[in-house]
């Protein structure tokens, strides 16, 4: 299928310009002379930039186990979510080919039930593997994302870009002290099963929230929903402090009556010593 450049885009317009330049060269010379072609392409390429944008940041979005298997005929690489799954797949393959090694060099005629033991017996020591072997190792999954220059909850485009950059941090294994967490705009939301309390627990941490989402009073606007019910929100601004009543109001009035004014003398109304006023 032929690609048709779109003249409405900068890239499409540039491609059409290059085609016009090369057509003009063909009309003038009847061919594409090497030196002239190089000059045209060099000038055309100068219109482009291939630099990596500086506002891209690298994020580790997950972890994978890389299994590479090779022999004289194949060299395959597969990715797995955990080590046990990769090892189980590898063990299944070596068991299907056990007749190739069973009964030789002390290898039993039947493969062991343990996956790692079966793989180790089949391939033997690493230094003696010859044309067949495997490697299995963990590696990070990374991506480049564009950091929004301005992040505002009223900007739909900025919110969508931040949402698309959200990260999920799974618990590595049952012995890992970490907990599954979603990270978005610096906000950490943990959701996990809490055996100590016998409950599903959701915990929101705001200490690292993107500063552009923090209101002037230091809070972050949040709305929490369970199913269709809103169980918490602080979307409305905090209410103004009520006017003091009762004894607080009386103390406030007395304080105003004794406040310095004019030349710094105290208003009359409350007896006081030369050093301080006792109410």
N, C-alpha and C positions, 0 to 999 in steps of 0.2 A: 504494500500500500504506500503510495507516494505521500510525502509530507508537504502540505501547503503552508508556507509561512504566512503569518497573520500580520499585515502591515500596520495594524493598530497597536502592536506591541513593539518595544524597542528592539528586541531580538529579531522579530520578523521583518521589521523595516531594514535592519542591517543586512540580513540575508538577501533581501531583494536588491539592495544597493550593490552587494557583491556580484550578484548575477548580472546586473546592468553593466558594471565595470568590465566583467569578463566578456560579455557580449560585445561591448565597444572595442575591446582589444581584438576580438576575433574579426570584427568588421574591418579594422584598420590593417591588420597584418595577415589575415587569413589563417592564423594559428594562435597558439598561446606560447609565445617565446618565454623561455625559462626566466630570464632576468626581469622582463616586464611583469610576469606573473608573480614573482617574488615581491617586487615593489608594491604591487596592488594588494597582495595578501598581507604584507607587513603593515601597510597603512590601515588596512581594514581591521586587523587584529588590535591595533593601537586604540580602537574605540572600546575595547572590552577590558574588564578587570577580572582577574582570576584570584584575587586575594581573598582569604577567608575573612568574613565579616568579624570585626572585633567584638561585637556584642553577642557572639555565640559562646556558650559555656558548656563544658562537658559534664554530663550527669551519669552516674552509675545507676542503672535502672533495674539491675538484677544480676543473677549469677547463674552460670550454666556449667555443666560438666561436658568436656570435649573428649569424645572417644574416636581415636584414629586406629584403623585396622589396615594392615597391608600384607600382601604376599606377592608372589611373582606375577600375578595377573591383575590384581586390583589394589587400589589405595583409596579407602573410603573414610570420610569424616562425618560423624553424626553428633548432634547436640542433645543433651538430656537434662532434665530438671534437677536430678539428684544422682549421687554416685551409685546408690543401690540399683536404680533402674538401669543405668548404663551397664553395670556389672552383670545384672541378670540377663540382659540381652546378649552380652558377649558370652556368658556361660551357656546360654541356649545354643548358640552357634557352635561352640567347641564341642558340646555334647553330641550335636548332630554329625560331627566329623570325628568322633572319638575312635572310630576304627582305624584312623590313620596313625594313631599313637598308642592305642591300647596294647599292652603286652610287650612293649619295647622299652628298653632302658629303665626298667623298674616301674613303669607306668601300669596301674591296674587295668584289667580288662573292662571294668565298668567305671564310669566317672563318679566321683564323690557327689554327695548331695549339696555340699557347701559350694556356692558359686565361686568364691575366691580360690578355694582349693582346686576346683576343676580347671579354672583358667590358668593357675600357676603350673599345674601338672601338664596341661596341654602345650603351653608355650615354652615351659622350662625356664632356666635362668636367662636373664636378659642378654648376657654375653654369648649365649649359645643359640639364640633364636634364628639366626641365619636370615633367610628370605622372608620369613613370616614373623609378625610381631604386632604389638599394640601399645598405645599410650592412653592414659586416662587421667585427666587433670581438670581442676576447676579454673574458670576464667570469668572476669566481669563482662557484663553486657553494658555498653555505654552508648550514649547518643549525644548529639550536639543540638542544643535548643537555643533559640533566640530570646534573650532577656528583654522583657518589655521595658522601654524607656520610661513609660509612665503607667503605673498600675492604679486604676481607679475602679471602684465598685459600680460606678455609673457609666463606665466605658465598656460596652458589650464586646468589642473587638479585643481589648486588653484582657478582659476576663476569660474570653474563649481561648486566648493564647496561653494564659496562665493555667487554665484547666487542662489544656492539652499537654502541659509540661509536668503534670502531677506525677509523683513517684509512689510506687508501692514498695515498702521494705518488708519482705516476709521474714518470719522467724527462720533462722538458718537450719535448725534441727531441734529435736525435742529437748536437748540439753543446753540449747542456746539461751542465754539470759535475756536476750532481746525479745521484743513482742512485735507482732504484725502492726504495721503503721502506714498510713497514707500521709504524704507530705505535699502540701500545695501552698505556694506563696509563703513559705516558711512556717506555716501552721502544721502541727503534727496531730493527727487523729489516730489514736490507738483503739482497736476493736479486737477483743479477745475473750476467751472463756476463762473465768476466774474460779479455779477449783476451791480456793480458800473461802470465798464468799458464796459459792454455788450459784453463779450468775453470769450472764453475758454482760461484759463491762465495756463501756465506751468512755475514753478519756481524751480530752482536748487540751493541748498545750500551746500557749500563745507567746511564750517567751521569745521565740525567734521569728515572729510574724514580720512580714515585709513592712517596713516603716510607713509606706504610703497607705497602708490599710488601717493604721492606728489613728483613732480620733484624737482631738485635742485634749480630751480628758484622760487619755491613756488607755482607753478601752477599744476593743475590736467589735464591730457590729456582727452579731451572731444570731442565727435562728436554727433551732434544733427541732426536728420533726421525727416522730415515730408513727409509721404508717401515714395516716392523714391528719394526725393531731400534732399541733405545735406544742411542745412541752417546755420550751424555753425560747425567749428572744429578748434582746436588749436593743432593738432597733430604734425605739423612741429615745430621745435624749434624756439624760437623768433629770428627774424633777428638781425644781428649785427647793432649797431648804425652807421649811416652814418658819413663819415668824415665831420667835420664842414666846411662850406663855407661862403663866404662873410665876414661880420664884425666879426662873431664868429671866423673865421679862423685867421683874423688879430690879434684879442685879444689873441688867443692861441699862435701865433708866438711871440708876444710881451712878453707874460708871460714866454715863454721858454727863451727868451733873457735875462730876468731879474732874472732868477732862480739862486740860489747860486750854485757854483761849486768850486772844488779844496779846497782852504783854507777858503771858505765861503764868499769870496768877490763876488760882483754882476758884471755880465757882463755889458759891456758898450752898449749903444744904446738908453737908455731912461734916461732923466734927472730925478733925484730923490732927495729928501731931506734927511738929515741924518736919519730921523725917519721912513719914509715910501716912497713908490713909488706911484705916482698918474699918471694914464693914461687918 
